[in-house]
Amino acid sequence: MQFVQITLFILLSGASFFLFFKQAKVIYDNIMLGRKEKIHDDPAWGLQQMLIIAFGQKKMFKITSAALLHLVIYVSFVITQIELLEVFIDGVFGQHRAVYHFFESHRWLFFQQLYYLSINMIEILSLLTFAVTIAFLWRRNIIRLPRLNKPEMDGWPRKDANLILLFELTLIICIFSMNIGDRALQLKGGNLHYPALNGGGFLLSGSIAPLLTSLPEGLLIILERFGWWGHIIMVFVFLNYLPKSKHLHIMLAFPNTYFSRKEPKGEIINMPQIMNEVKSMFDDSFVAPEVEGEIKFGAKDANDLSWKNLLDAYSCTECGRCTEQCPANQTGKLLSPRKIMMATRDRIEEIGLGIREHGPDFSDNKSLLGDYITKEEILACTTCNACVEACPVTISPLEIIVELRRNLIMEAADSPAEWNNMFTNLENNQAPWQFSREDGLNWVDDMN
């Protein structure tokens, strides 16, 4: 029986990790469809950003209540990896709480006590996470918090958010089922199917286990095994669900913050093609570097964006803080920065799938600008930078909006009449206003 369990565990683990890495490779390939761009060459600064923002959760605390709820789940997720490591060791070697019994066999009392401390901490955090998960479900579905119920959240995004919370509840139930069954078997004594822990140590499960000691030993073993197998199966399900879910930010938040831009947030980066043209106008000796392929201004489709923009799109957790802070959205305009990121991710996945199935020349005659994001949306943006400032993991919807605008104006020559007047004035008068530079200080004379 033990051999069967070990074999089943190894096969299940191998299949789960294989499927996950296969999906991860697809996401990496999709991101690399974006144009090349060097973000920074300062690893120390990148690591600092990653530790402060992704690991340290610094920007989450711009909304204190949500941050505290998220912190419970985040800390619980990190700490419970200790127990998950033990589950893997037990699964591979067909043991039961092998880490504890290793400490016990060497009479390392300190580590035995540390083991119980970690188990109890995991139980307390799991109970808190259970309550927080219920609170998140309540906020999304009963209170219907406005930023979590915008139009772009209809359909799969809302189901995805609820499904992941149900996964968490199931995982917590399995953890307690395993510990309660384990402790009840210890109290019951007798010929157990594995060595028991000495001294109990389950703070929460231990208070429930005595109520179940009257149950048959076989039933308690089923309860414990249900929890153990349920725990690891839910982990594997979660692992392979992540690449299809907004919760991929659990992994991508770290590289995304590492590759944060060193420029001030919201700074609009000049296009090299335009910058080189201007330099050549002012300096006859300047020679513009050669550009490979077709010169494009801005982005019409998702693969015209940089790989960092696409990494941003995949890192988005759809929390809606960007949209909540957007003044255009607040005044009833179509623009939702969150929807910009969701549309970009959907489009690059569609392009990637088409290339994998039909080759690099794939074209479906669709584009990000027009089919996924409308002209009205991107023209509503005031470039105020509120969305970038609000994002917990330094995502910039603004960069994508600016690139789409550039294409709309410089490639499609499709901009509002008011903007065209301003462009003409800038070209002729070096100012947005319709009078020459020589007349720029006439207002001073009027004051005198």
N, C-alpha and C positions, 0 to 999 in steps of 0.2 A: 504493500500500500504506500509506504514511504517513497519507494522508487517511482511509482506512478505519479505522486504529487510533485516530486522533484522534476520529473520529465515534463509534466504539464506546465509547471511554473516556468521552466527554462524556455519551452516552446512559445508560451504566451508572451513572455518578456521579449524574446527575440523577434517575434512577429510585430509586437507593438512598437519597439524601437525602430525596426526596419520601415514600417509604414510612416512613423513620425519623420524620420530623416528623409524619406522619399518626398514627403510633403514640404519639409523645410527646404529641400533642394529646389523645388518648384518656386517657392516664395523668393529664394535668393536669386534665381534666374530671372524672375519677373522684375525684381528691384534693379538688377543689372541691365535691364532693357533701357533704363534711363540713360541720359547722356552723362559722360564722364565729368566729374567736378572734384577738385581738391578742396576739402573743407578746412583743414588745418594740419600742421605737422608738429603739434605740441602734445605729446602723450600725457605729460604730467597734468596739463590743464584739462585735457579730456577726462582723465581719471578723476580729477577733482570734481568736475561737473557731474560725472556719473555717480560718485559717492554721495554728493550733497543732494542732488535732485532726484535720481532714480532710487538709490539705496536709502538715502536719508529722508526722502519724501518732503523736502523743503517746501516746494510750491503747492503741495496738496493743502497746506494749512492756510491758504487764502480763504477757504470756506471751512471754518473750524469744525462744525458739527459733522459734515460729511467726512472730513479728514480723520476725526477720531473714530468713526465707524470703520472707515477703510483701514486705519492703523491696526485695529484689532484683527481683521482678516489677514492683513499683510504680515504682522508678527506671528500669527498662528500658522500661516503658510510656511514661513521660514523655520520656525521651531519644530513643526511636525515632520520636517524632513529628517530629523534625528530618528523618529520612530519608523519612518519609511525606509531608512537605511537598514535598520534592524530587520524589518520585514523582508527585504531583499536577501540579507544574509541567511535568514531562516529558510527562505524559499529555495535558495541554491543548495544549501547543505541539509535540508530536511530536518532542521532543528526547531526548537521552540524557545524564543528569547535567549538565543545563543550568546549574545553580548553579556547579558546578566550572568549567565552560568559560567562564562569565561572569567569574569571578575570573581565569582564565588569560588571557583576551583583554585584560584590563586590567592584566595583569602584577602582580596583587596577591598576591605570594608569601606574605605572612603569612596571608591568608585561604585560600590553597590548602592551607597546612600545617594550618590550623585545620579545614579540611574533612576532611583525612585523619585528623586526631585524632578528630573526631566519628565518622567511619566506623569507626575501630578501637575506639572506646569502645562503639559500638553492637554491634559483633561480640562483644566481650568480654562485655557485658551479656547479649547473646542466648544465648551459650554457657552463662553462669551460669543464665539463666532456663530453658534447656532442662533443666539438671540439677535445678533447684528444682521445675519442673513434674513431672518424674519422681518427685521426693520427695513432692510433694502427692498424686500418684496412688497412691504406695506407702502413704502414711498413711491414705488413704481406703479403699483396696481390699484391701491386704495386712495391714497392722498393724490396720486398722479401729479407729482412734482412737475411744474411746467417745462423745465429744461430737459426732462427725461421723456417728454411726450410731444415733441415737435413732429411735424408731418413726416420728416425723413426717417423717423423711428417706427413708422407703421410697417407691419409685416414681419419679415425675418429679424430685423434688428431688435424689436421688442421681444420676440420669442427667444432669441439668442441670449439676451440679458436675463430673462427669467429661467431659462434652461440651465445656465451655469450656476445660478443660485440654488436650484433644485439638486444639481450635482453635489454642491457643497453640503447641503442638508443630508443627502444620502451618505456621503463620506463620513460625516460626523456620527451618524447613527451606527455605521459599521465599526468605527473606532470604539464607541462605547459598548457595542455588542461584543466585540472581541475581549475587552477588558473585564466586562461584567461576567461573561462566561468563564473567563480564565480564573477570576477571583472566586467565583462560586465553586468551581472544581477544586480549587485549593482548600476551601473551607470544608468541602464535602469529604476530602481525603480519598482513600481507596486506591485502586490500581489505575492511575491516570495514564493516558496515552502519550504523555510527555512529562518531563520533570517540571514540577511547579516552582514558583518563586518562593523564597523563604521570607516570611515576615510581612506578607501582604504588600502594602504600600500604595494601593489605589485609593486616592483620597475621595473621589466622587463615585467611581464604580464600586468601591468597597462598601459604600453605604447602602447600595441597592442589592449587591450580591447575596447577603444573608437571607434575603426574601426568596431566593430561588434555590436554596440548597435542598429543598424537599423534592425538587424535580429529578427525574432519572438522570444518571450520569451521561447516558447516550444523548439525551436531549441538550444537556449543557455543552457537550462536545460539539454538537451541531450548531448551537448558538455561537460558540467561540469560533468555530471554523467558518461559519457564515460571515462573521465580522472580519476575520482575517482575509478570506478570499474576496469578500465584498470590497474591503479596503483596497487591495492591490488591483482588482479589476476596475474599480472606479478611477484609480490613478492612471491606468492604461487608457481607459475611455477618455479621460480628461486630456491626457497627453496628445491623443490623436484628434481630439475635438478642437484643441487650441488653434491649429493652423486655419481652421474654418471660422474662427470666432474673433470677436473684438478683443477677447482676453489674451490674444497673442502679445499684447503689450506687457504681459508678465515677463516675457523674454526680451522683446525688442526695445523696451524702455531703456535698457542699459546701453546697447550700442547707439541708440538714437541720442541719448544725452551725452555720450562720449563724443559723438560727432556734432555737437552743438557748434554753431558759428561763433567765432570770437568777435565778429562785428557787433555793434549795438543792435539790440532786437528791433526789428522793423526797418533797418537800413536797407534801402533798395539798391541792389548791386548793379553797377553799370554793365551793359552788354559789350563784350570785347569788340564786336564788329563795329559798333557805333564809336566806341572810345578810340579805336585805331584810326577810323576815318577822321575824327576830330584832330587827333595828334598829327596826322599827315597834313592837315590843312594849316596847322600852326608851325610845323617843323618839316622843311623840305627834305631833310636828311633822314627822317623817320621812315623805316621800312616795315610795313605791317607783316606779321608772321602769316605764312600760308595756312589756309583753313582746308581741312580735308572734307570732301563731300559738299553737299548743297548747303549754302548759307541760309539759315532760318532765323527769323526774328520772333522771339517768344516761343510759345508752345500752343499748338492746336490740338495735339493728342497727348495721351499720358506718357508715351515713350519719347516725347520731345522735352519732357521735364527732366531734371537731374535725378540721379539715383538717390540723392538725399531727400528730395521731395517725395519720392516713392517710398522710401523708408519711413518718412513721416506718416504717410497714408496708412501703412501697415501697422504703425505703432499707435494709431489713434484708438482710444478705448470708448469713444462715443459718449463721453461723460457730459458733453454739452456746455461746458463752462465757457468755451469760446463763443458759442452762439448766444448764450445768456448775456455776455458782456458786449456783444456787437451792437453799436448804436443803430446801424441800418436795420437789423432784425428787430430791435426794440420799437422802431417806428413803423413796423408793418411791411417793410420791403422784403423781397423774396430771398435775399442773401442769408444763408446760414453757413458759417465757416465749417461747422461739423459736416454738413452735407457736401461741401467741397472736398473734404478728405475722404468721405465715404464713396463719392462718385469716382474719385481718382483711383482708389483701391479697386473698385468694381471694374473700371475700364482697363486697368493694367492686367488684371486677372483674365479678362476677356481676350486681350491682345496676346498674352502669354499662352493661353489655351489654343488660340488660333495658330500661332507659330509652331507649337508642338505638334499639332495635328496636320497642318498644311504646309509647313516650311517657312523660312524667313521672309518670303515675299507675300505672306498672308495679308489680305486686305478685305475688310468687310464693309468698306465705304461708310464707316461711322467714325466719329471723333469725339474726344472729351468735350471740346467746345462746340456746342450745338446740340449734340445728342444726349449728353449727360449733364452739362452745366450750360445754362442759358446766358445770352448776352446781358439780359436784365440783371441777373445775379451779380456778375462781375462788375458791372457799371455802378452798382449800388454801394460798392465798397469805398469807404472814405480813407483807406490806408492809415487808420488811426493807431493800429498796432494793439488794440485791446485784446484781440483773439490770441495773439502770440504771448502777450503778458499773462493771460489767464491759464494757458495750457500747462498742466502739471509736468509734462515731459518735453517741453520746448519745441513742440510742433508749430510749424508756420504755415497756416492756410494762406496768409498774405502773399508769400512767395509765389504760390501757384496762381493766385488771382492776378498778380502783376504780370506773370508770364503769359497768361491767357489774354490779358488786356493788350500786351505788346503785340501779340499775333493779330488780334482783332484790328488794331490801329495800323500797324506797320505792314502787315501782309495782306489783310482783307480790306484795308482802307475803309473800315466801317466804324466810325465814331460819331457821337452826337454833334450836331451843328455848333453847339456852344463850345465844345472841346476844340473843334476845328478852328474857330475864331481865336481861341487862346493859343493854339499851335502857331497860327499865322502871326499873331502878335509877338510870340516868343522868337520866331524866326526873323521877323523884320525889326522889332523894337527891343529885343532882349528882355522883354517884360510881358506879363499877361495882359497889360492894358493897351488900349488902342491910341497911344500917343508916343511920339519919338522919345529917345533917351534925353535929348536936349531939353525937352519940356517936363522932365520928370520932377524937377524941383520948383515948378511954377507955383505949387500950393504954398510954398514958403512966402513968396511975394504977396500972395493973396492975404496971408495972415498979417503981414506987415501993413 
